[in-house]
Amino acid sequence: MAHHRGLAWLIFIGGATFLIASDHSPVPAPQRLQIQTELRETVDIAKNKFDQFVANSQTQPKVEVTQQAQPKVNVTQQEAAANRTQSRQADTGQATPIVSIVQDVSLRRTYYYTFAANDSQAVRNVFAHAVDVYNATGLVNLIPGKGTSTQNQIKFSTYHKQMPASQRDALELGQGGPEIISHVWGGTAINHATASLNVTYSESIAQSVAIHELGHALGLDHSTNAASVMYPVDQGKTALSAEDIAALKQIYEV
């Protein structure tokens, strides 16, 4: 809208200049030169401001979210009901620990997530289910697509790590965590997080592991409660505990 107003203003001034400069102008000849000079200066100033406006409009960052075809794995009715019940109970429970770099910052609840190009369909499925589990709480909003540098993002991926023979009794199934990269206006932090599965071991491609690593990406730390999805040893848990939900409420100030 401002673009069209600026252009109309330039046309108006240009027309006025032509009218005054014309031989048929009603303005007396002795005064034309001074008026023409002043109008030219006005036109130059207006033109410079208009050019600057157009340049600024072209360099403003644009929010472009590329929607991707993502696998949809719905949370079961039983899981959704369990999460709702735990959410109501969470106010009386002790929260799951929060990652230290997230404790004193304010995070928006919306994230954009993407998969690495080499993620298998099985990996995408378990992470998609994990996304549904967290979205079902209503505390965060995870959206498929690539956000901008000033929006929260999560990258799902895989890696290979062979555990030494001396540690085969405790396999590393995944990694995840937040990365607070900067603060924006209003004191809100930006989280560019990651969640990865160690596909050296088939045990890593499990819903419980994906939920655990996504929890780290969102700011949850390890819990000493075996009922929590954030317990450091996989217990096959796929429903968030009351303490997990209480921690999410603290992080996202719900």
Secondary structure, 3 states (H helix, E strand, C coil): CHHHHHHHHHHHHHHHHHHHHCCCCCCCHHHHHHHHHHHHHHHHHHHHHHHHHHHHHHHCCCCCCCCCCCCCCCCCHHHHHHHHHHHHHHHHCCCCCECHHHHCCEECCEEEEEECCCCCHHHHHHHHHHHHHHHCCCCCEEEECCCCCCCEEEEEEEECCCCCHHHCCCCCCEEEECCEEEECCCCEEEEEEEEEEECCCHHHCCHHHHHHHHHHHHCECCCCCCCCCCCCCCCCCCCCCHHHHHHHHHHHCC
